Amino acid sequence: MSQFTTTLKTEQIGKWTHVLLDELVLADEDQQVITVPTGFTTDFASIKVLHNAFLFVLFALVSGYGNYAATVHDFLYTTAQISRKEADAVLYRALRAEGVARWRAWLFWAGVRLGGAKHYNPTPASPGFSSSGDR
């Protein structure tokens, strides 16, 4: 089972944006150790454009949950160290590790599978991820 080995420590620096004050480490059951570095910026699980009723309802059901998992997911989408499909699977496992109910974790997962493609950045990987378990 996946688990977070550090605590999420952030400071809000904008309306939607937070910056990590310390590393966030997830020991993921499939991807080994994922380390989000100090200084990484995240918007957690915010959806800035709620242009249809489905997304509005989905956001209302997941809002306020999963900040740890959303930070890891933002990092994986930004750095593209693993495929989008794998990053979304990590999100689900991280949500469960954070204690989010299965149904709510599934809604998160479904939301990013449906609407996350345009946010995935398929550029070369950067430091902070280790598939060998080393940091």
C-alpha positions in Angstrom: 0.0 0.0 0.0 1.2 3.5 -0.8 2.0 5.9 2.0 3.3 9.4 2.5 6.5 9.5 4.5 6.6 13.3 5.0 4.1 16.0 5.9 2.7 18.5 3.4 4.1 21.9 4.3 3.0 24.8 2.0 2.6 28.5 1.9 -0.1 30.2 -0.2 1.5 32.6 -2.7 -1.5 33.4 -4.9 -5.2 32.9 -5.1 -4.8 29.3 -6.3 -1.1 28.7 -5.8 0.9 27.2 -3.0 4.6 26.6 -2.7 6.2 23.6 -0.9 8.3 24.6 2.1 9.7 21.1 2.4 9.9 17.9 0.2 6.8 15.8 -0.1 7.6 12.1 -0.3 5.2 9.3 -1.4 6.3 5.7 -1.1 4.1 4.4 -4.0 3.4 0.7 -4.2 4.0 0.7 -8.0 6.3 3.6 -8.8 8.6 3.3 -5.8 9.5 6.7 -4.2 8.2 9.9 -5.6 9.7 13.1 -4.2 8.2 16.5 -4.9 11.0 19.0 -4.2 10.9 22.0 -1.9 9.9 25.1 -3.9 7.5 23.2 -6.2 4.2 25.2 -6.8 0.8 23.5 -6.9 -2.8 24.5 -7.1 -3.9 21.3 -5.4 -7.0 20.0 -7.0 -8.5 23.3 -8.2 -10.4 23.6 -11.4 -10.3 27.2 -12.5 -12.8 26.8 -15.3 -16.0 25.1 -14.5 -17.7 25.4 -17.9 -20.1 22.6 -17.6 -22.5 21.1 -15.0 -20.7 17.8 -14.9 -17.3 19.4 -13.9 -19.1 21.7 -11.4 -20.7 18.7 -9.6 -17.5 16.7 -9.8 -15.5 19.6 -8.3 -18.1 20.1 -5.5 -17.7 16.4 -4.5 -13.9 16.4 -4.4 -13.1 20.0 -3.3 -11.1 20.2 -0.1 -9.8 16.6 -0.2 -6.5 15.2 -1.3 -4.0 18.0 -1.2 -1.1 15.6 -0.6 -2.2 13.5 -3.6 -3.0 16.5 -5.8 0.5 17.9 -5.2 2.2 14.7 -6.3 -0.1 14.5 -9.3 0.7 18.1 -10.3 4.4 17.3 -10.0 4.0 14.2 -12.2 2.0 16.1 -14.8 4.5 19.0 -14.8 7.6 16.8 -15.1 6.2 13.9 -17.2 8.5 11.4 -15.6 5.9 8.7 -16.1 3.0 8.4 -18.5 -0.2 10.4 -17.9 -2.1 7.1 -17.3 0.5 6.1 -14.7 0.4 9.5 -13.1 -3.4 9.2 -12.8 -3.1 5.8 -11.2 -0.6 7.2 -8.7 -3.1 9.9 -7.9 -5.7 7.3 -7.0 -3.3 5.3 -4.8 -2.1 8.5 -3.2 -5.6 9.6 -2.4 -6.3 6.3 -0.8 -3.0 6.6 1.2 -4.2 10.0 2.4 -7.4 8.4 3.7 -9.8 9.6 0.9 -12.8 7.3 0.5 -12.7 4.9 -2.5 -15.7 6.6 -4.2 -14.2 10.0 -3.8 -10.8 8.9 -5.0 -12.5 7.3 -8.0 -14.2 10.6 -8.8 -10.8 12.4 -8.7 -9.4 9.7 -11.0 -12.3 9.9 -13.4 -12.1 13.7 -13.5 -8.4 13.8 -14.4 -8.8 11.0 -16.9 -11.6 12.9 -18.6 -10.2 16.4 -18.4 -6.5 16.2 -17.6 -4.9 15.6 -21.0 -4.4 19.3 -21.8 -2.5 19.8 -18.5 -0.1 16.9 -18.9 3.4 18.2 -20.0 5.2 15.6 -22.1 8.6 17.2 -21.7 11.9 15.5 -20.5 11.9 14.5 -16.8 13.6 16.6 -14.1 15.0 15.7 -10.7 12.9 14.5 -7.9 11.7 11.1 -9.0 13.4 7.8 -8.4 12.0 4.5 -9.7 14.7 2.6 -7.8 13.5 3.7 -4.4 16.6 6.0 -3.9 16.2 9.7 -3.4 
